[in-house]
Amino acid sequence: MKWWLLALMLGIYYVTPWIRWDRGPNLPDQAVLLDLGNRRFFFFMVEIWPHEFYFVAGLLIMAGIGLFLFTSALGRVWCGYACPQTVWTDLFIQVERWIEGDRNARLRLHRQRWTGEKIGKYSLKWTVWFLIAMATGGAWVFYFADAPTLFVELFTGQAHPVAYITVLILTMTTFLFGGFFREQVCIYGCPWPRIQAAMMDEDTITIGYRDWRGEPRGKLKKGQAAPSQGDCIDCMACVNVCPMGIDIRDGQQLACITCGLCIDACDDVMDRIGKPRGLIGYLALSDEIRERGGETPKSVWSHVFRPRTILYTVLWAGIGLALIVALFLRSDIDMSVSPIRNPTHVVLSDGAVRNAYDVRLRNMHGEPRPFILSHTGAEGITLALEGQPGLVVMVPADEQLSQRVYLTARPDSPAAVGHQTPVRIWASIDGEAERIYADTIFNGRNQ
């Protein structure tokens, strides 16, 4: 399962920037793109603008609740199967195994003097690690620019220096974290092991050693029966395969990432010595108490579906549903109004009072659209546009445009002689029923 998930997640990571998506002539054709220059995020048919950051916030909240959900149900399953540190460390260890051999061969190579064989194998291993790390850093920058264009620019020396710096930093961090630091990042650098305890309870399924079955442990001697000896033959297979270097027989520990490798190793040994599997296995604290007393453990589903996990699932699904509804109900036009503060108003020669505003119009549509501006909320006020003969502003496709707008109140109008008068500025599209508005204040002479 770990290898299938590793291949799936790495495949998604490396391939996603190269997926094309036709959005017309005015937008990029990359399916997933974080366009920092234009401050927009594209995900297939979805386009997120800066003022819609609540979508990103919602996704981050869903990610956090999802992490709480999986930890509450299955312990540190994220750390053991899907965390980037685990995924790249597993990949680096597999490369190490291909080049240097099994664990015993790697230990012998590590202890021997620097010979031609050792230098050659280490050089090959570090080269492959560095290429994987470089591909990792390179794939990351492709999410922020058109991947085919940036790929050519990177190899022809035409890319922006920020791209090279980013690739270098990610290459070196991946090379060091995955190849050398490994479990030290999880133990000393990651805050999640300290937080996970709050998400777990006696019904959380995690990895445990059935000491009531395995103890007292002892070496298995051929031809000799040991009726008082437990099933554990102290072969250390569970310790040797653990990427964190812990002994699960000592109980649940901070460093355990619930990867399950000790389960596979122990089951393999149990098969060879003719003992039943499950000496090390997935186990909840409540089941441990039951099994020690000779009772049948609860079903897996009763551990997974319980009030805490159901609450997390409802919260997670509710936020996701709200985001989907908001996505489909959002308007493809938007407007914001900012009054000019210096000066707040101008008194004209005839006694009329004029206020200026910066109106930002957003056209989130694939074609140019004419925005018709108007106002309501106060009598005796007229609206005019700077640089425009009428009240229509043409906004290009998938762009935003800033337009200076003037509201002028007649000398004898309540708005002109008053303090602050609420005003609503409207924008509509010619021939369409949808209208949007923004509320603001008109400052009179007594402001």
HELIX and SHEET records of a PDB file:
HELIX    1   1 LYS A    2  VAL A   15  1                                  14    
HELIX    2   2 THR A   16  TRP A   18  5                                   3    
HELIX    3   3 PRO A   50  GLU A   52  5                                   3    
HELIX    4   4 TYR A   54  LEU A   74  1                                  21    
HELIX    5   5 VAL A   77  TYR A   81  1                                   5    
HELIX    6   6 PRO A   84  GLU A  100  1                                  17    
HELIX    7   7 ARG A  103  ARG A  111  1                                   9    
HELIX    8   8 GLY A  116  VAL A  141  1                                  26    
HELIX    9   9 PHE A  142  PHE A  144  5                                   3    
HELIX   10  10 ALA A  147  THR A  156  1                                  10    
HELIX   11  11 PRO A  161  LEU A  176  1                                  16    
HELIX   12  12 PHE A  177  PHE A  181  3                                   5    
HELIX   13  13 GLU A  183  GLN A  184  1                                   2    
HELIX   14  14 VAL A  185  GLY A  189  3                                   5    
HELIX   15  15 TRP A  192  ILE A  195  1                                   4    
HELIX   16  16 GLN A  196  MET A  199  5                                   4    
HELIX   17  17 ASP A  211  GLY A  214  1                                   4    
HELIX   18  18 ALA A  237  VAL A  241  1                                   5    
HELIX   19  19 ILE A  248  ASP A  250  5                                   3    
HELIX   20  20 LEU A  261  ILE A  273  1                                  13    
HELIX   21  21 LEU A  285  ARG A  292  1                                   8    
HELIX   22  22 VAL A  300  VAL A  304  1                                   5    
HELIX   23  23 PRO A  307  LEU A  329  1                                  23    
HELIX   24  24 PRO A  414  VAL A  417  1                                   4    
SHEET    1   A 3 VAL A  32  ASP A  35  0                                        
SHEET    2   A 3 ARG A  40  PHE A  43 -1                                        
SHEET    3   A 3 VAL A  46  ILE A  48 -1                                        
SHEET    1   B 2 THR A 206  TYR A 209  0                                        
SHEET    2   B 2 ILE A 280  LEU A 283 -1                                        
SHEET    1   C 3 ILE A 333  PRO A 339  0                                        
SHEET    2   C 3 VAL A 353  ASN A 363 -1                                        
SHEET    3   C 3 VAL A 346  VAL A 347 -1                                        
SHEET    1   D 4 ILE A 333  PRO A 339  0                                        
SHEET    2   D 4 VAL A 353  ASN A 363 -1                                        
SHEET    3   D 4 GLU A 399  ALA A 409 -1                                        
SHEET    4   D 4 ILE A 381  LEU A 385 -1                                        
SHEET    1   E 4 VAL A 392  VAL A 395  0                                        
SHEET    2   E 4 ARG A 369  THR A 376 -1                                        
SHEET    3   E 4 GLN A 420  ILE A 429 -1                                        
SHEET    4   E 4 ARG A 435  ASN A 443 -1                                        
END                                                                             
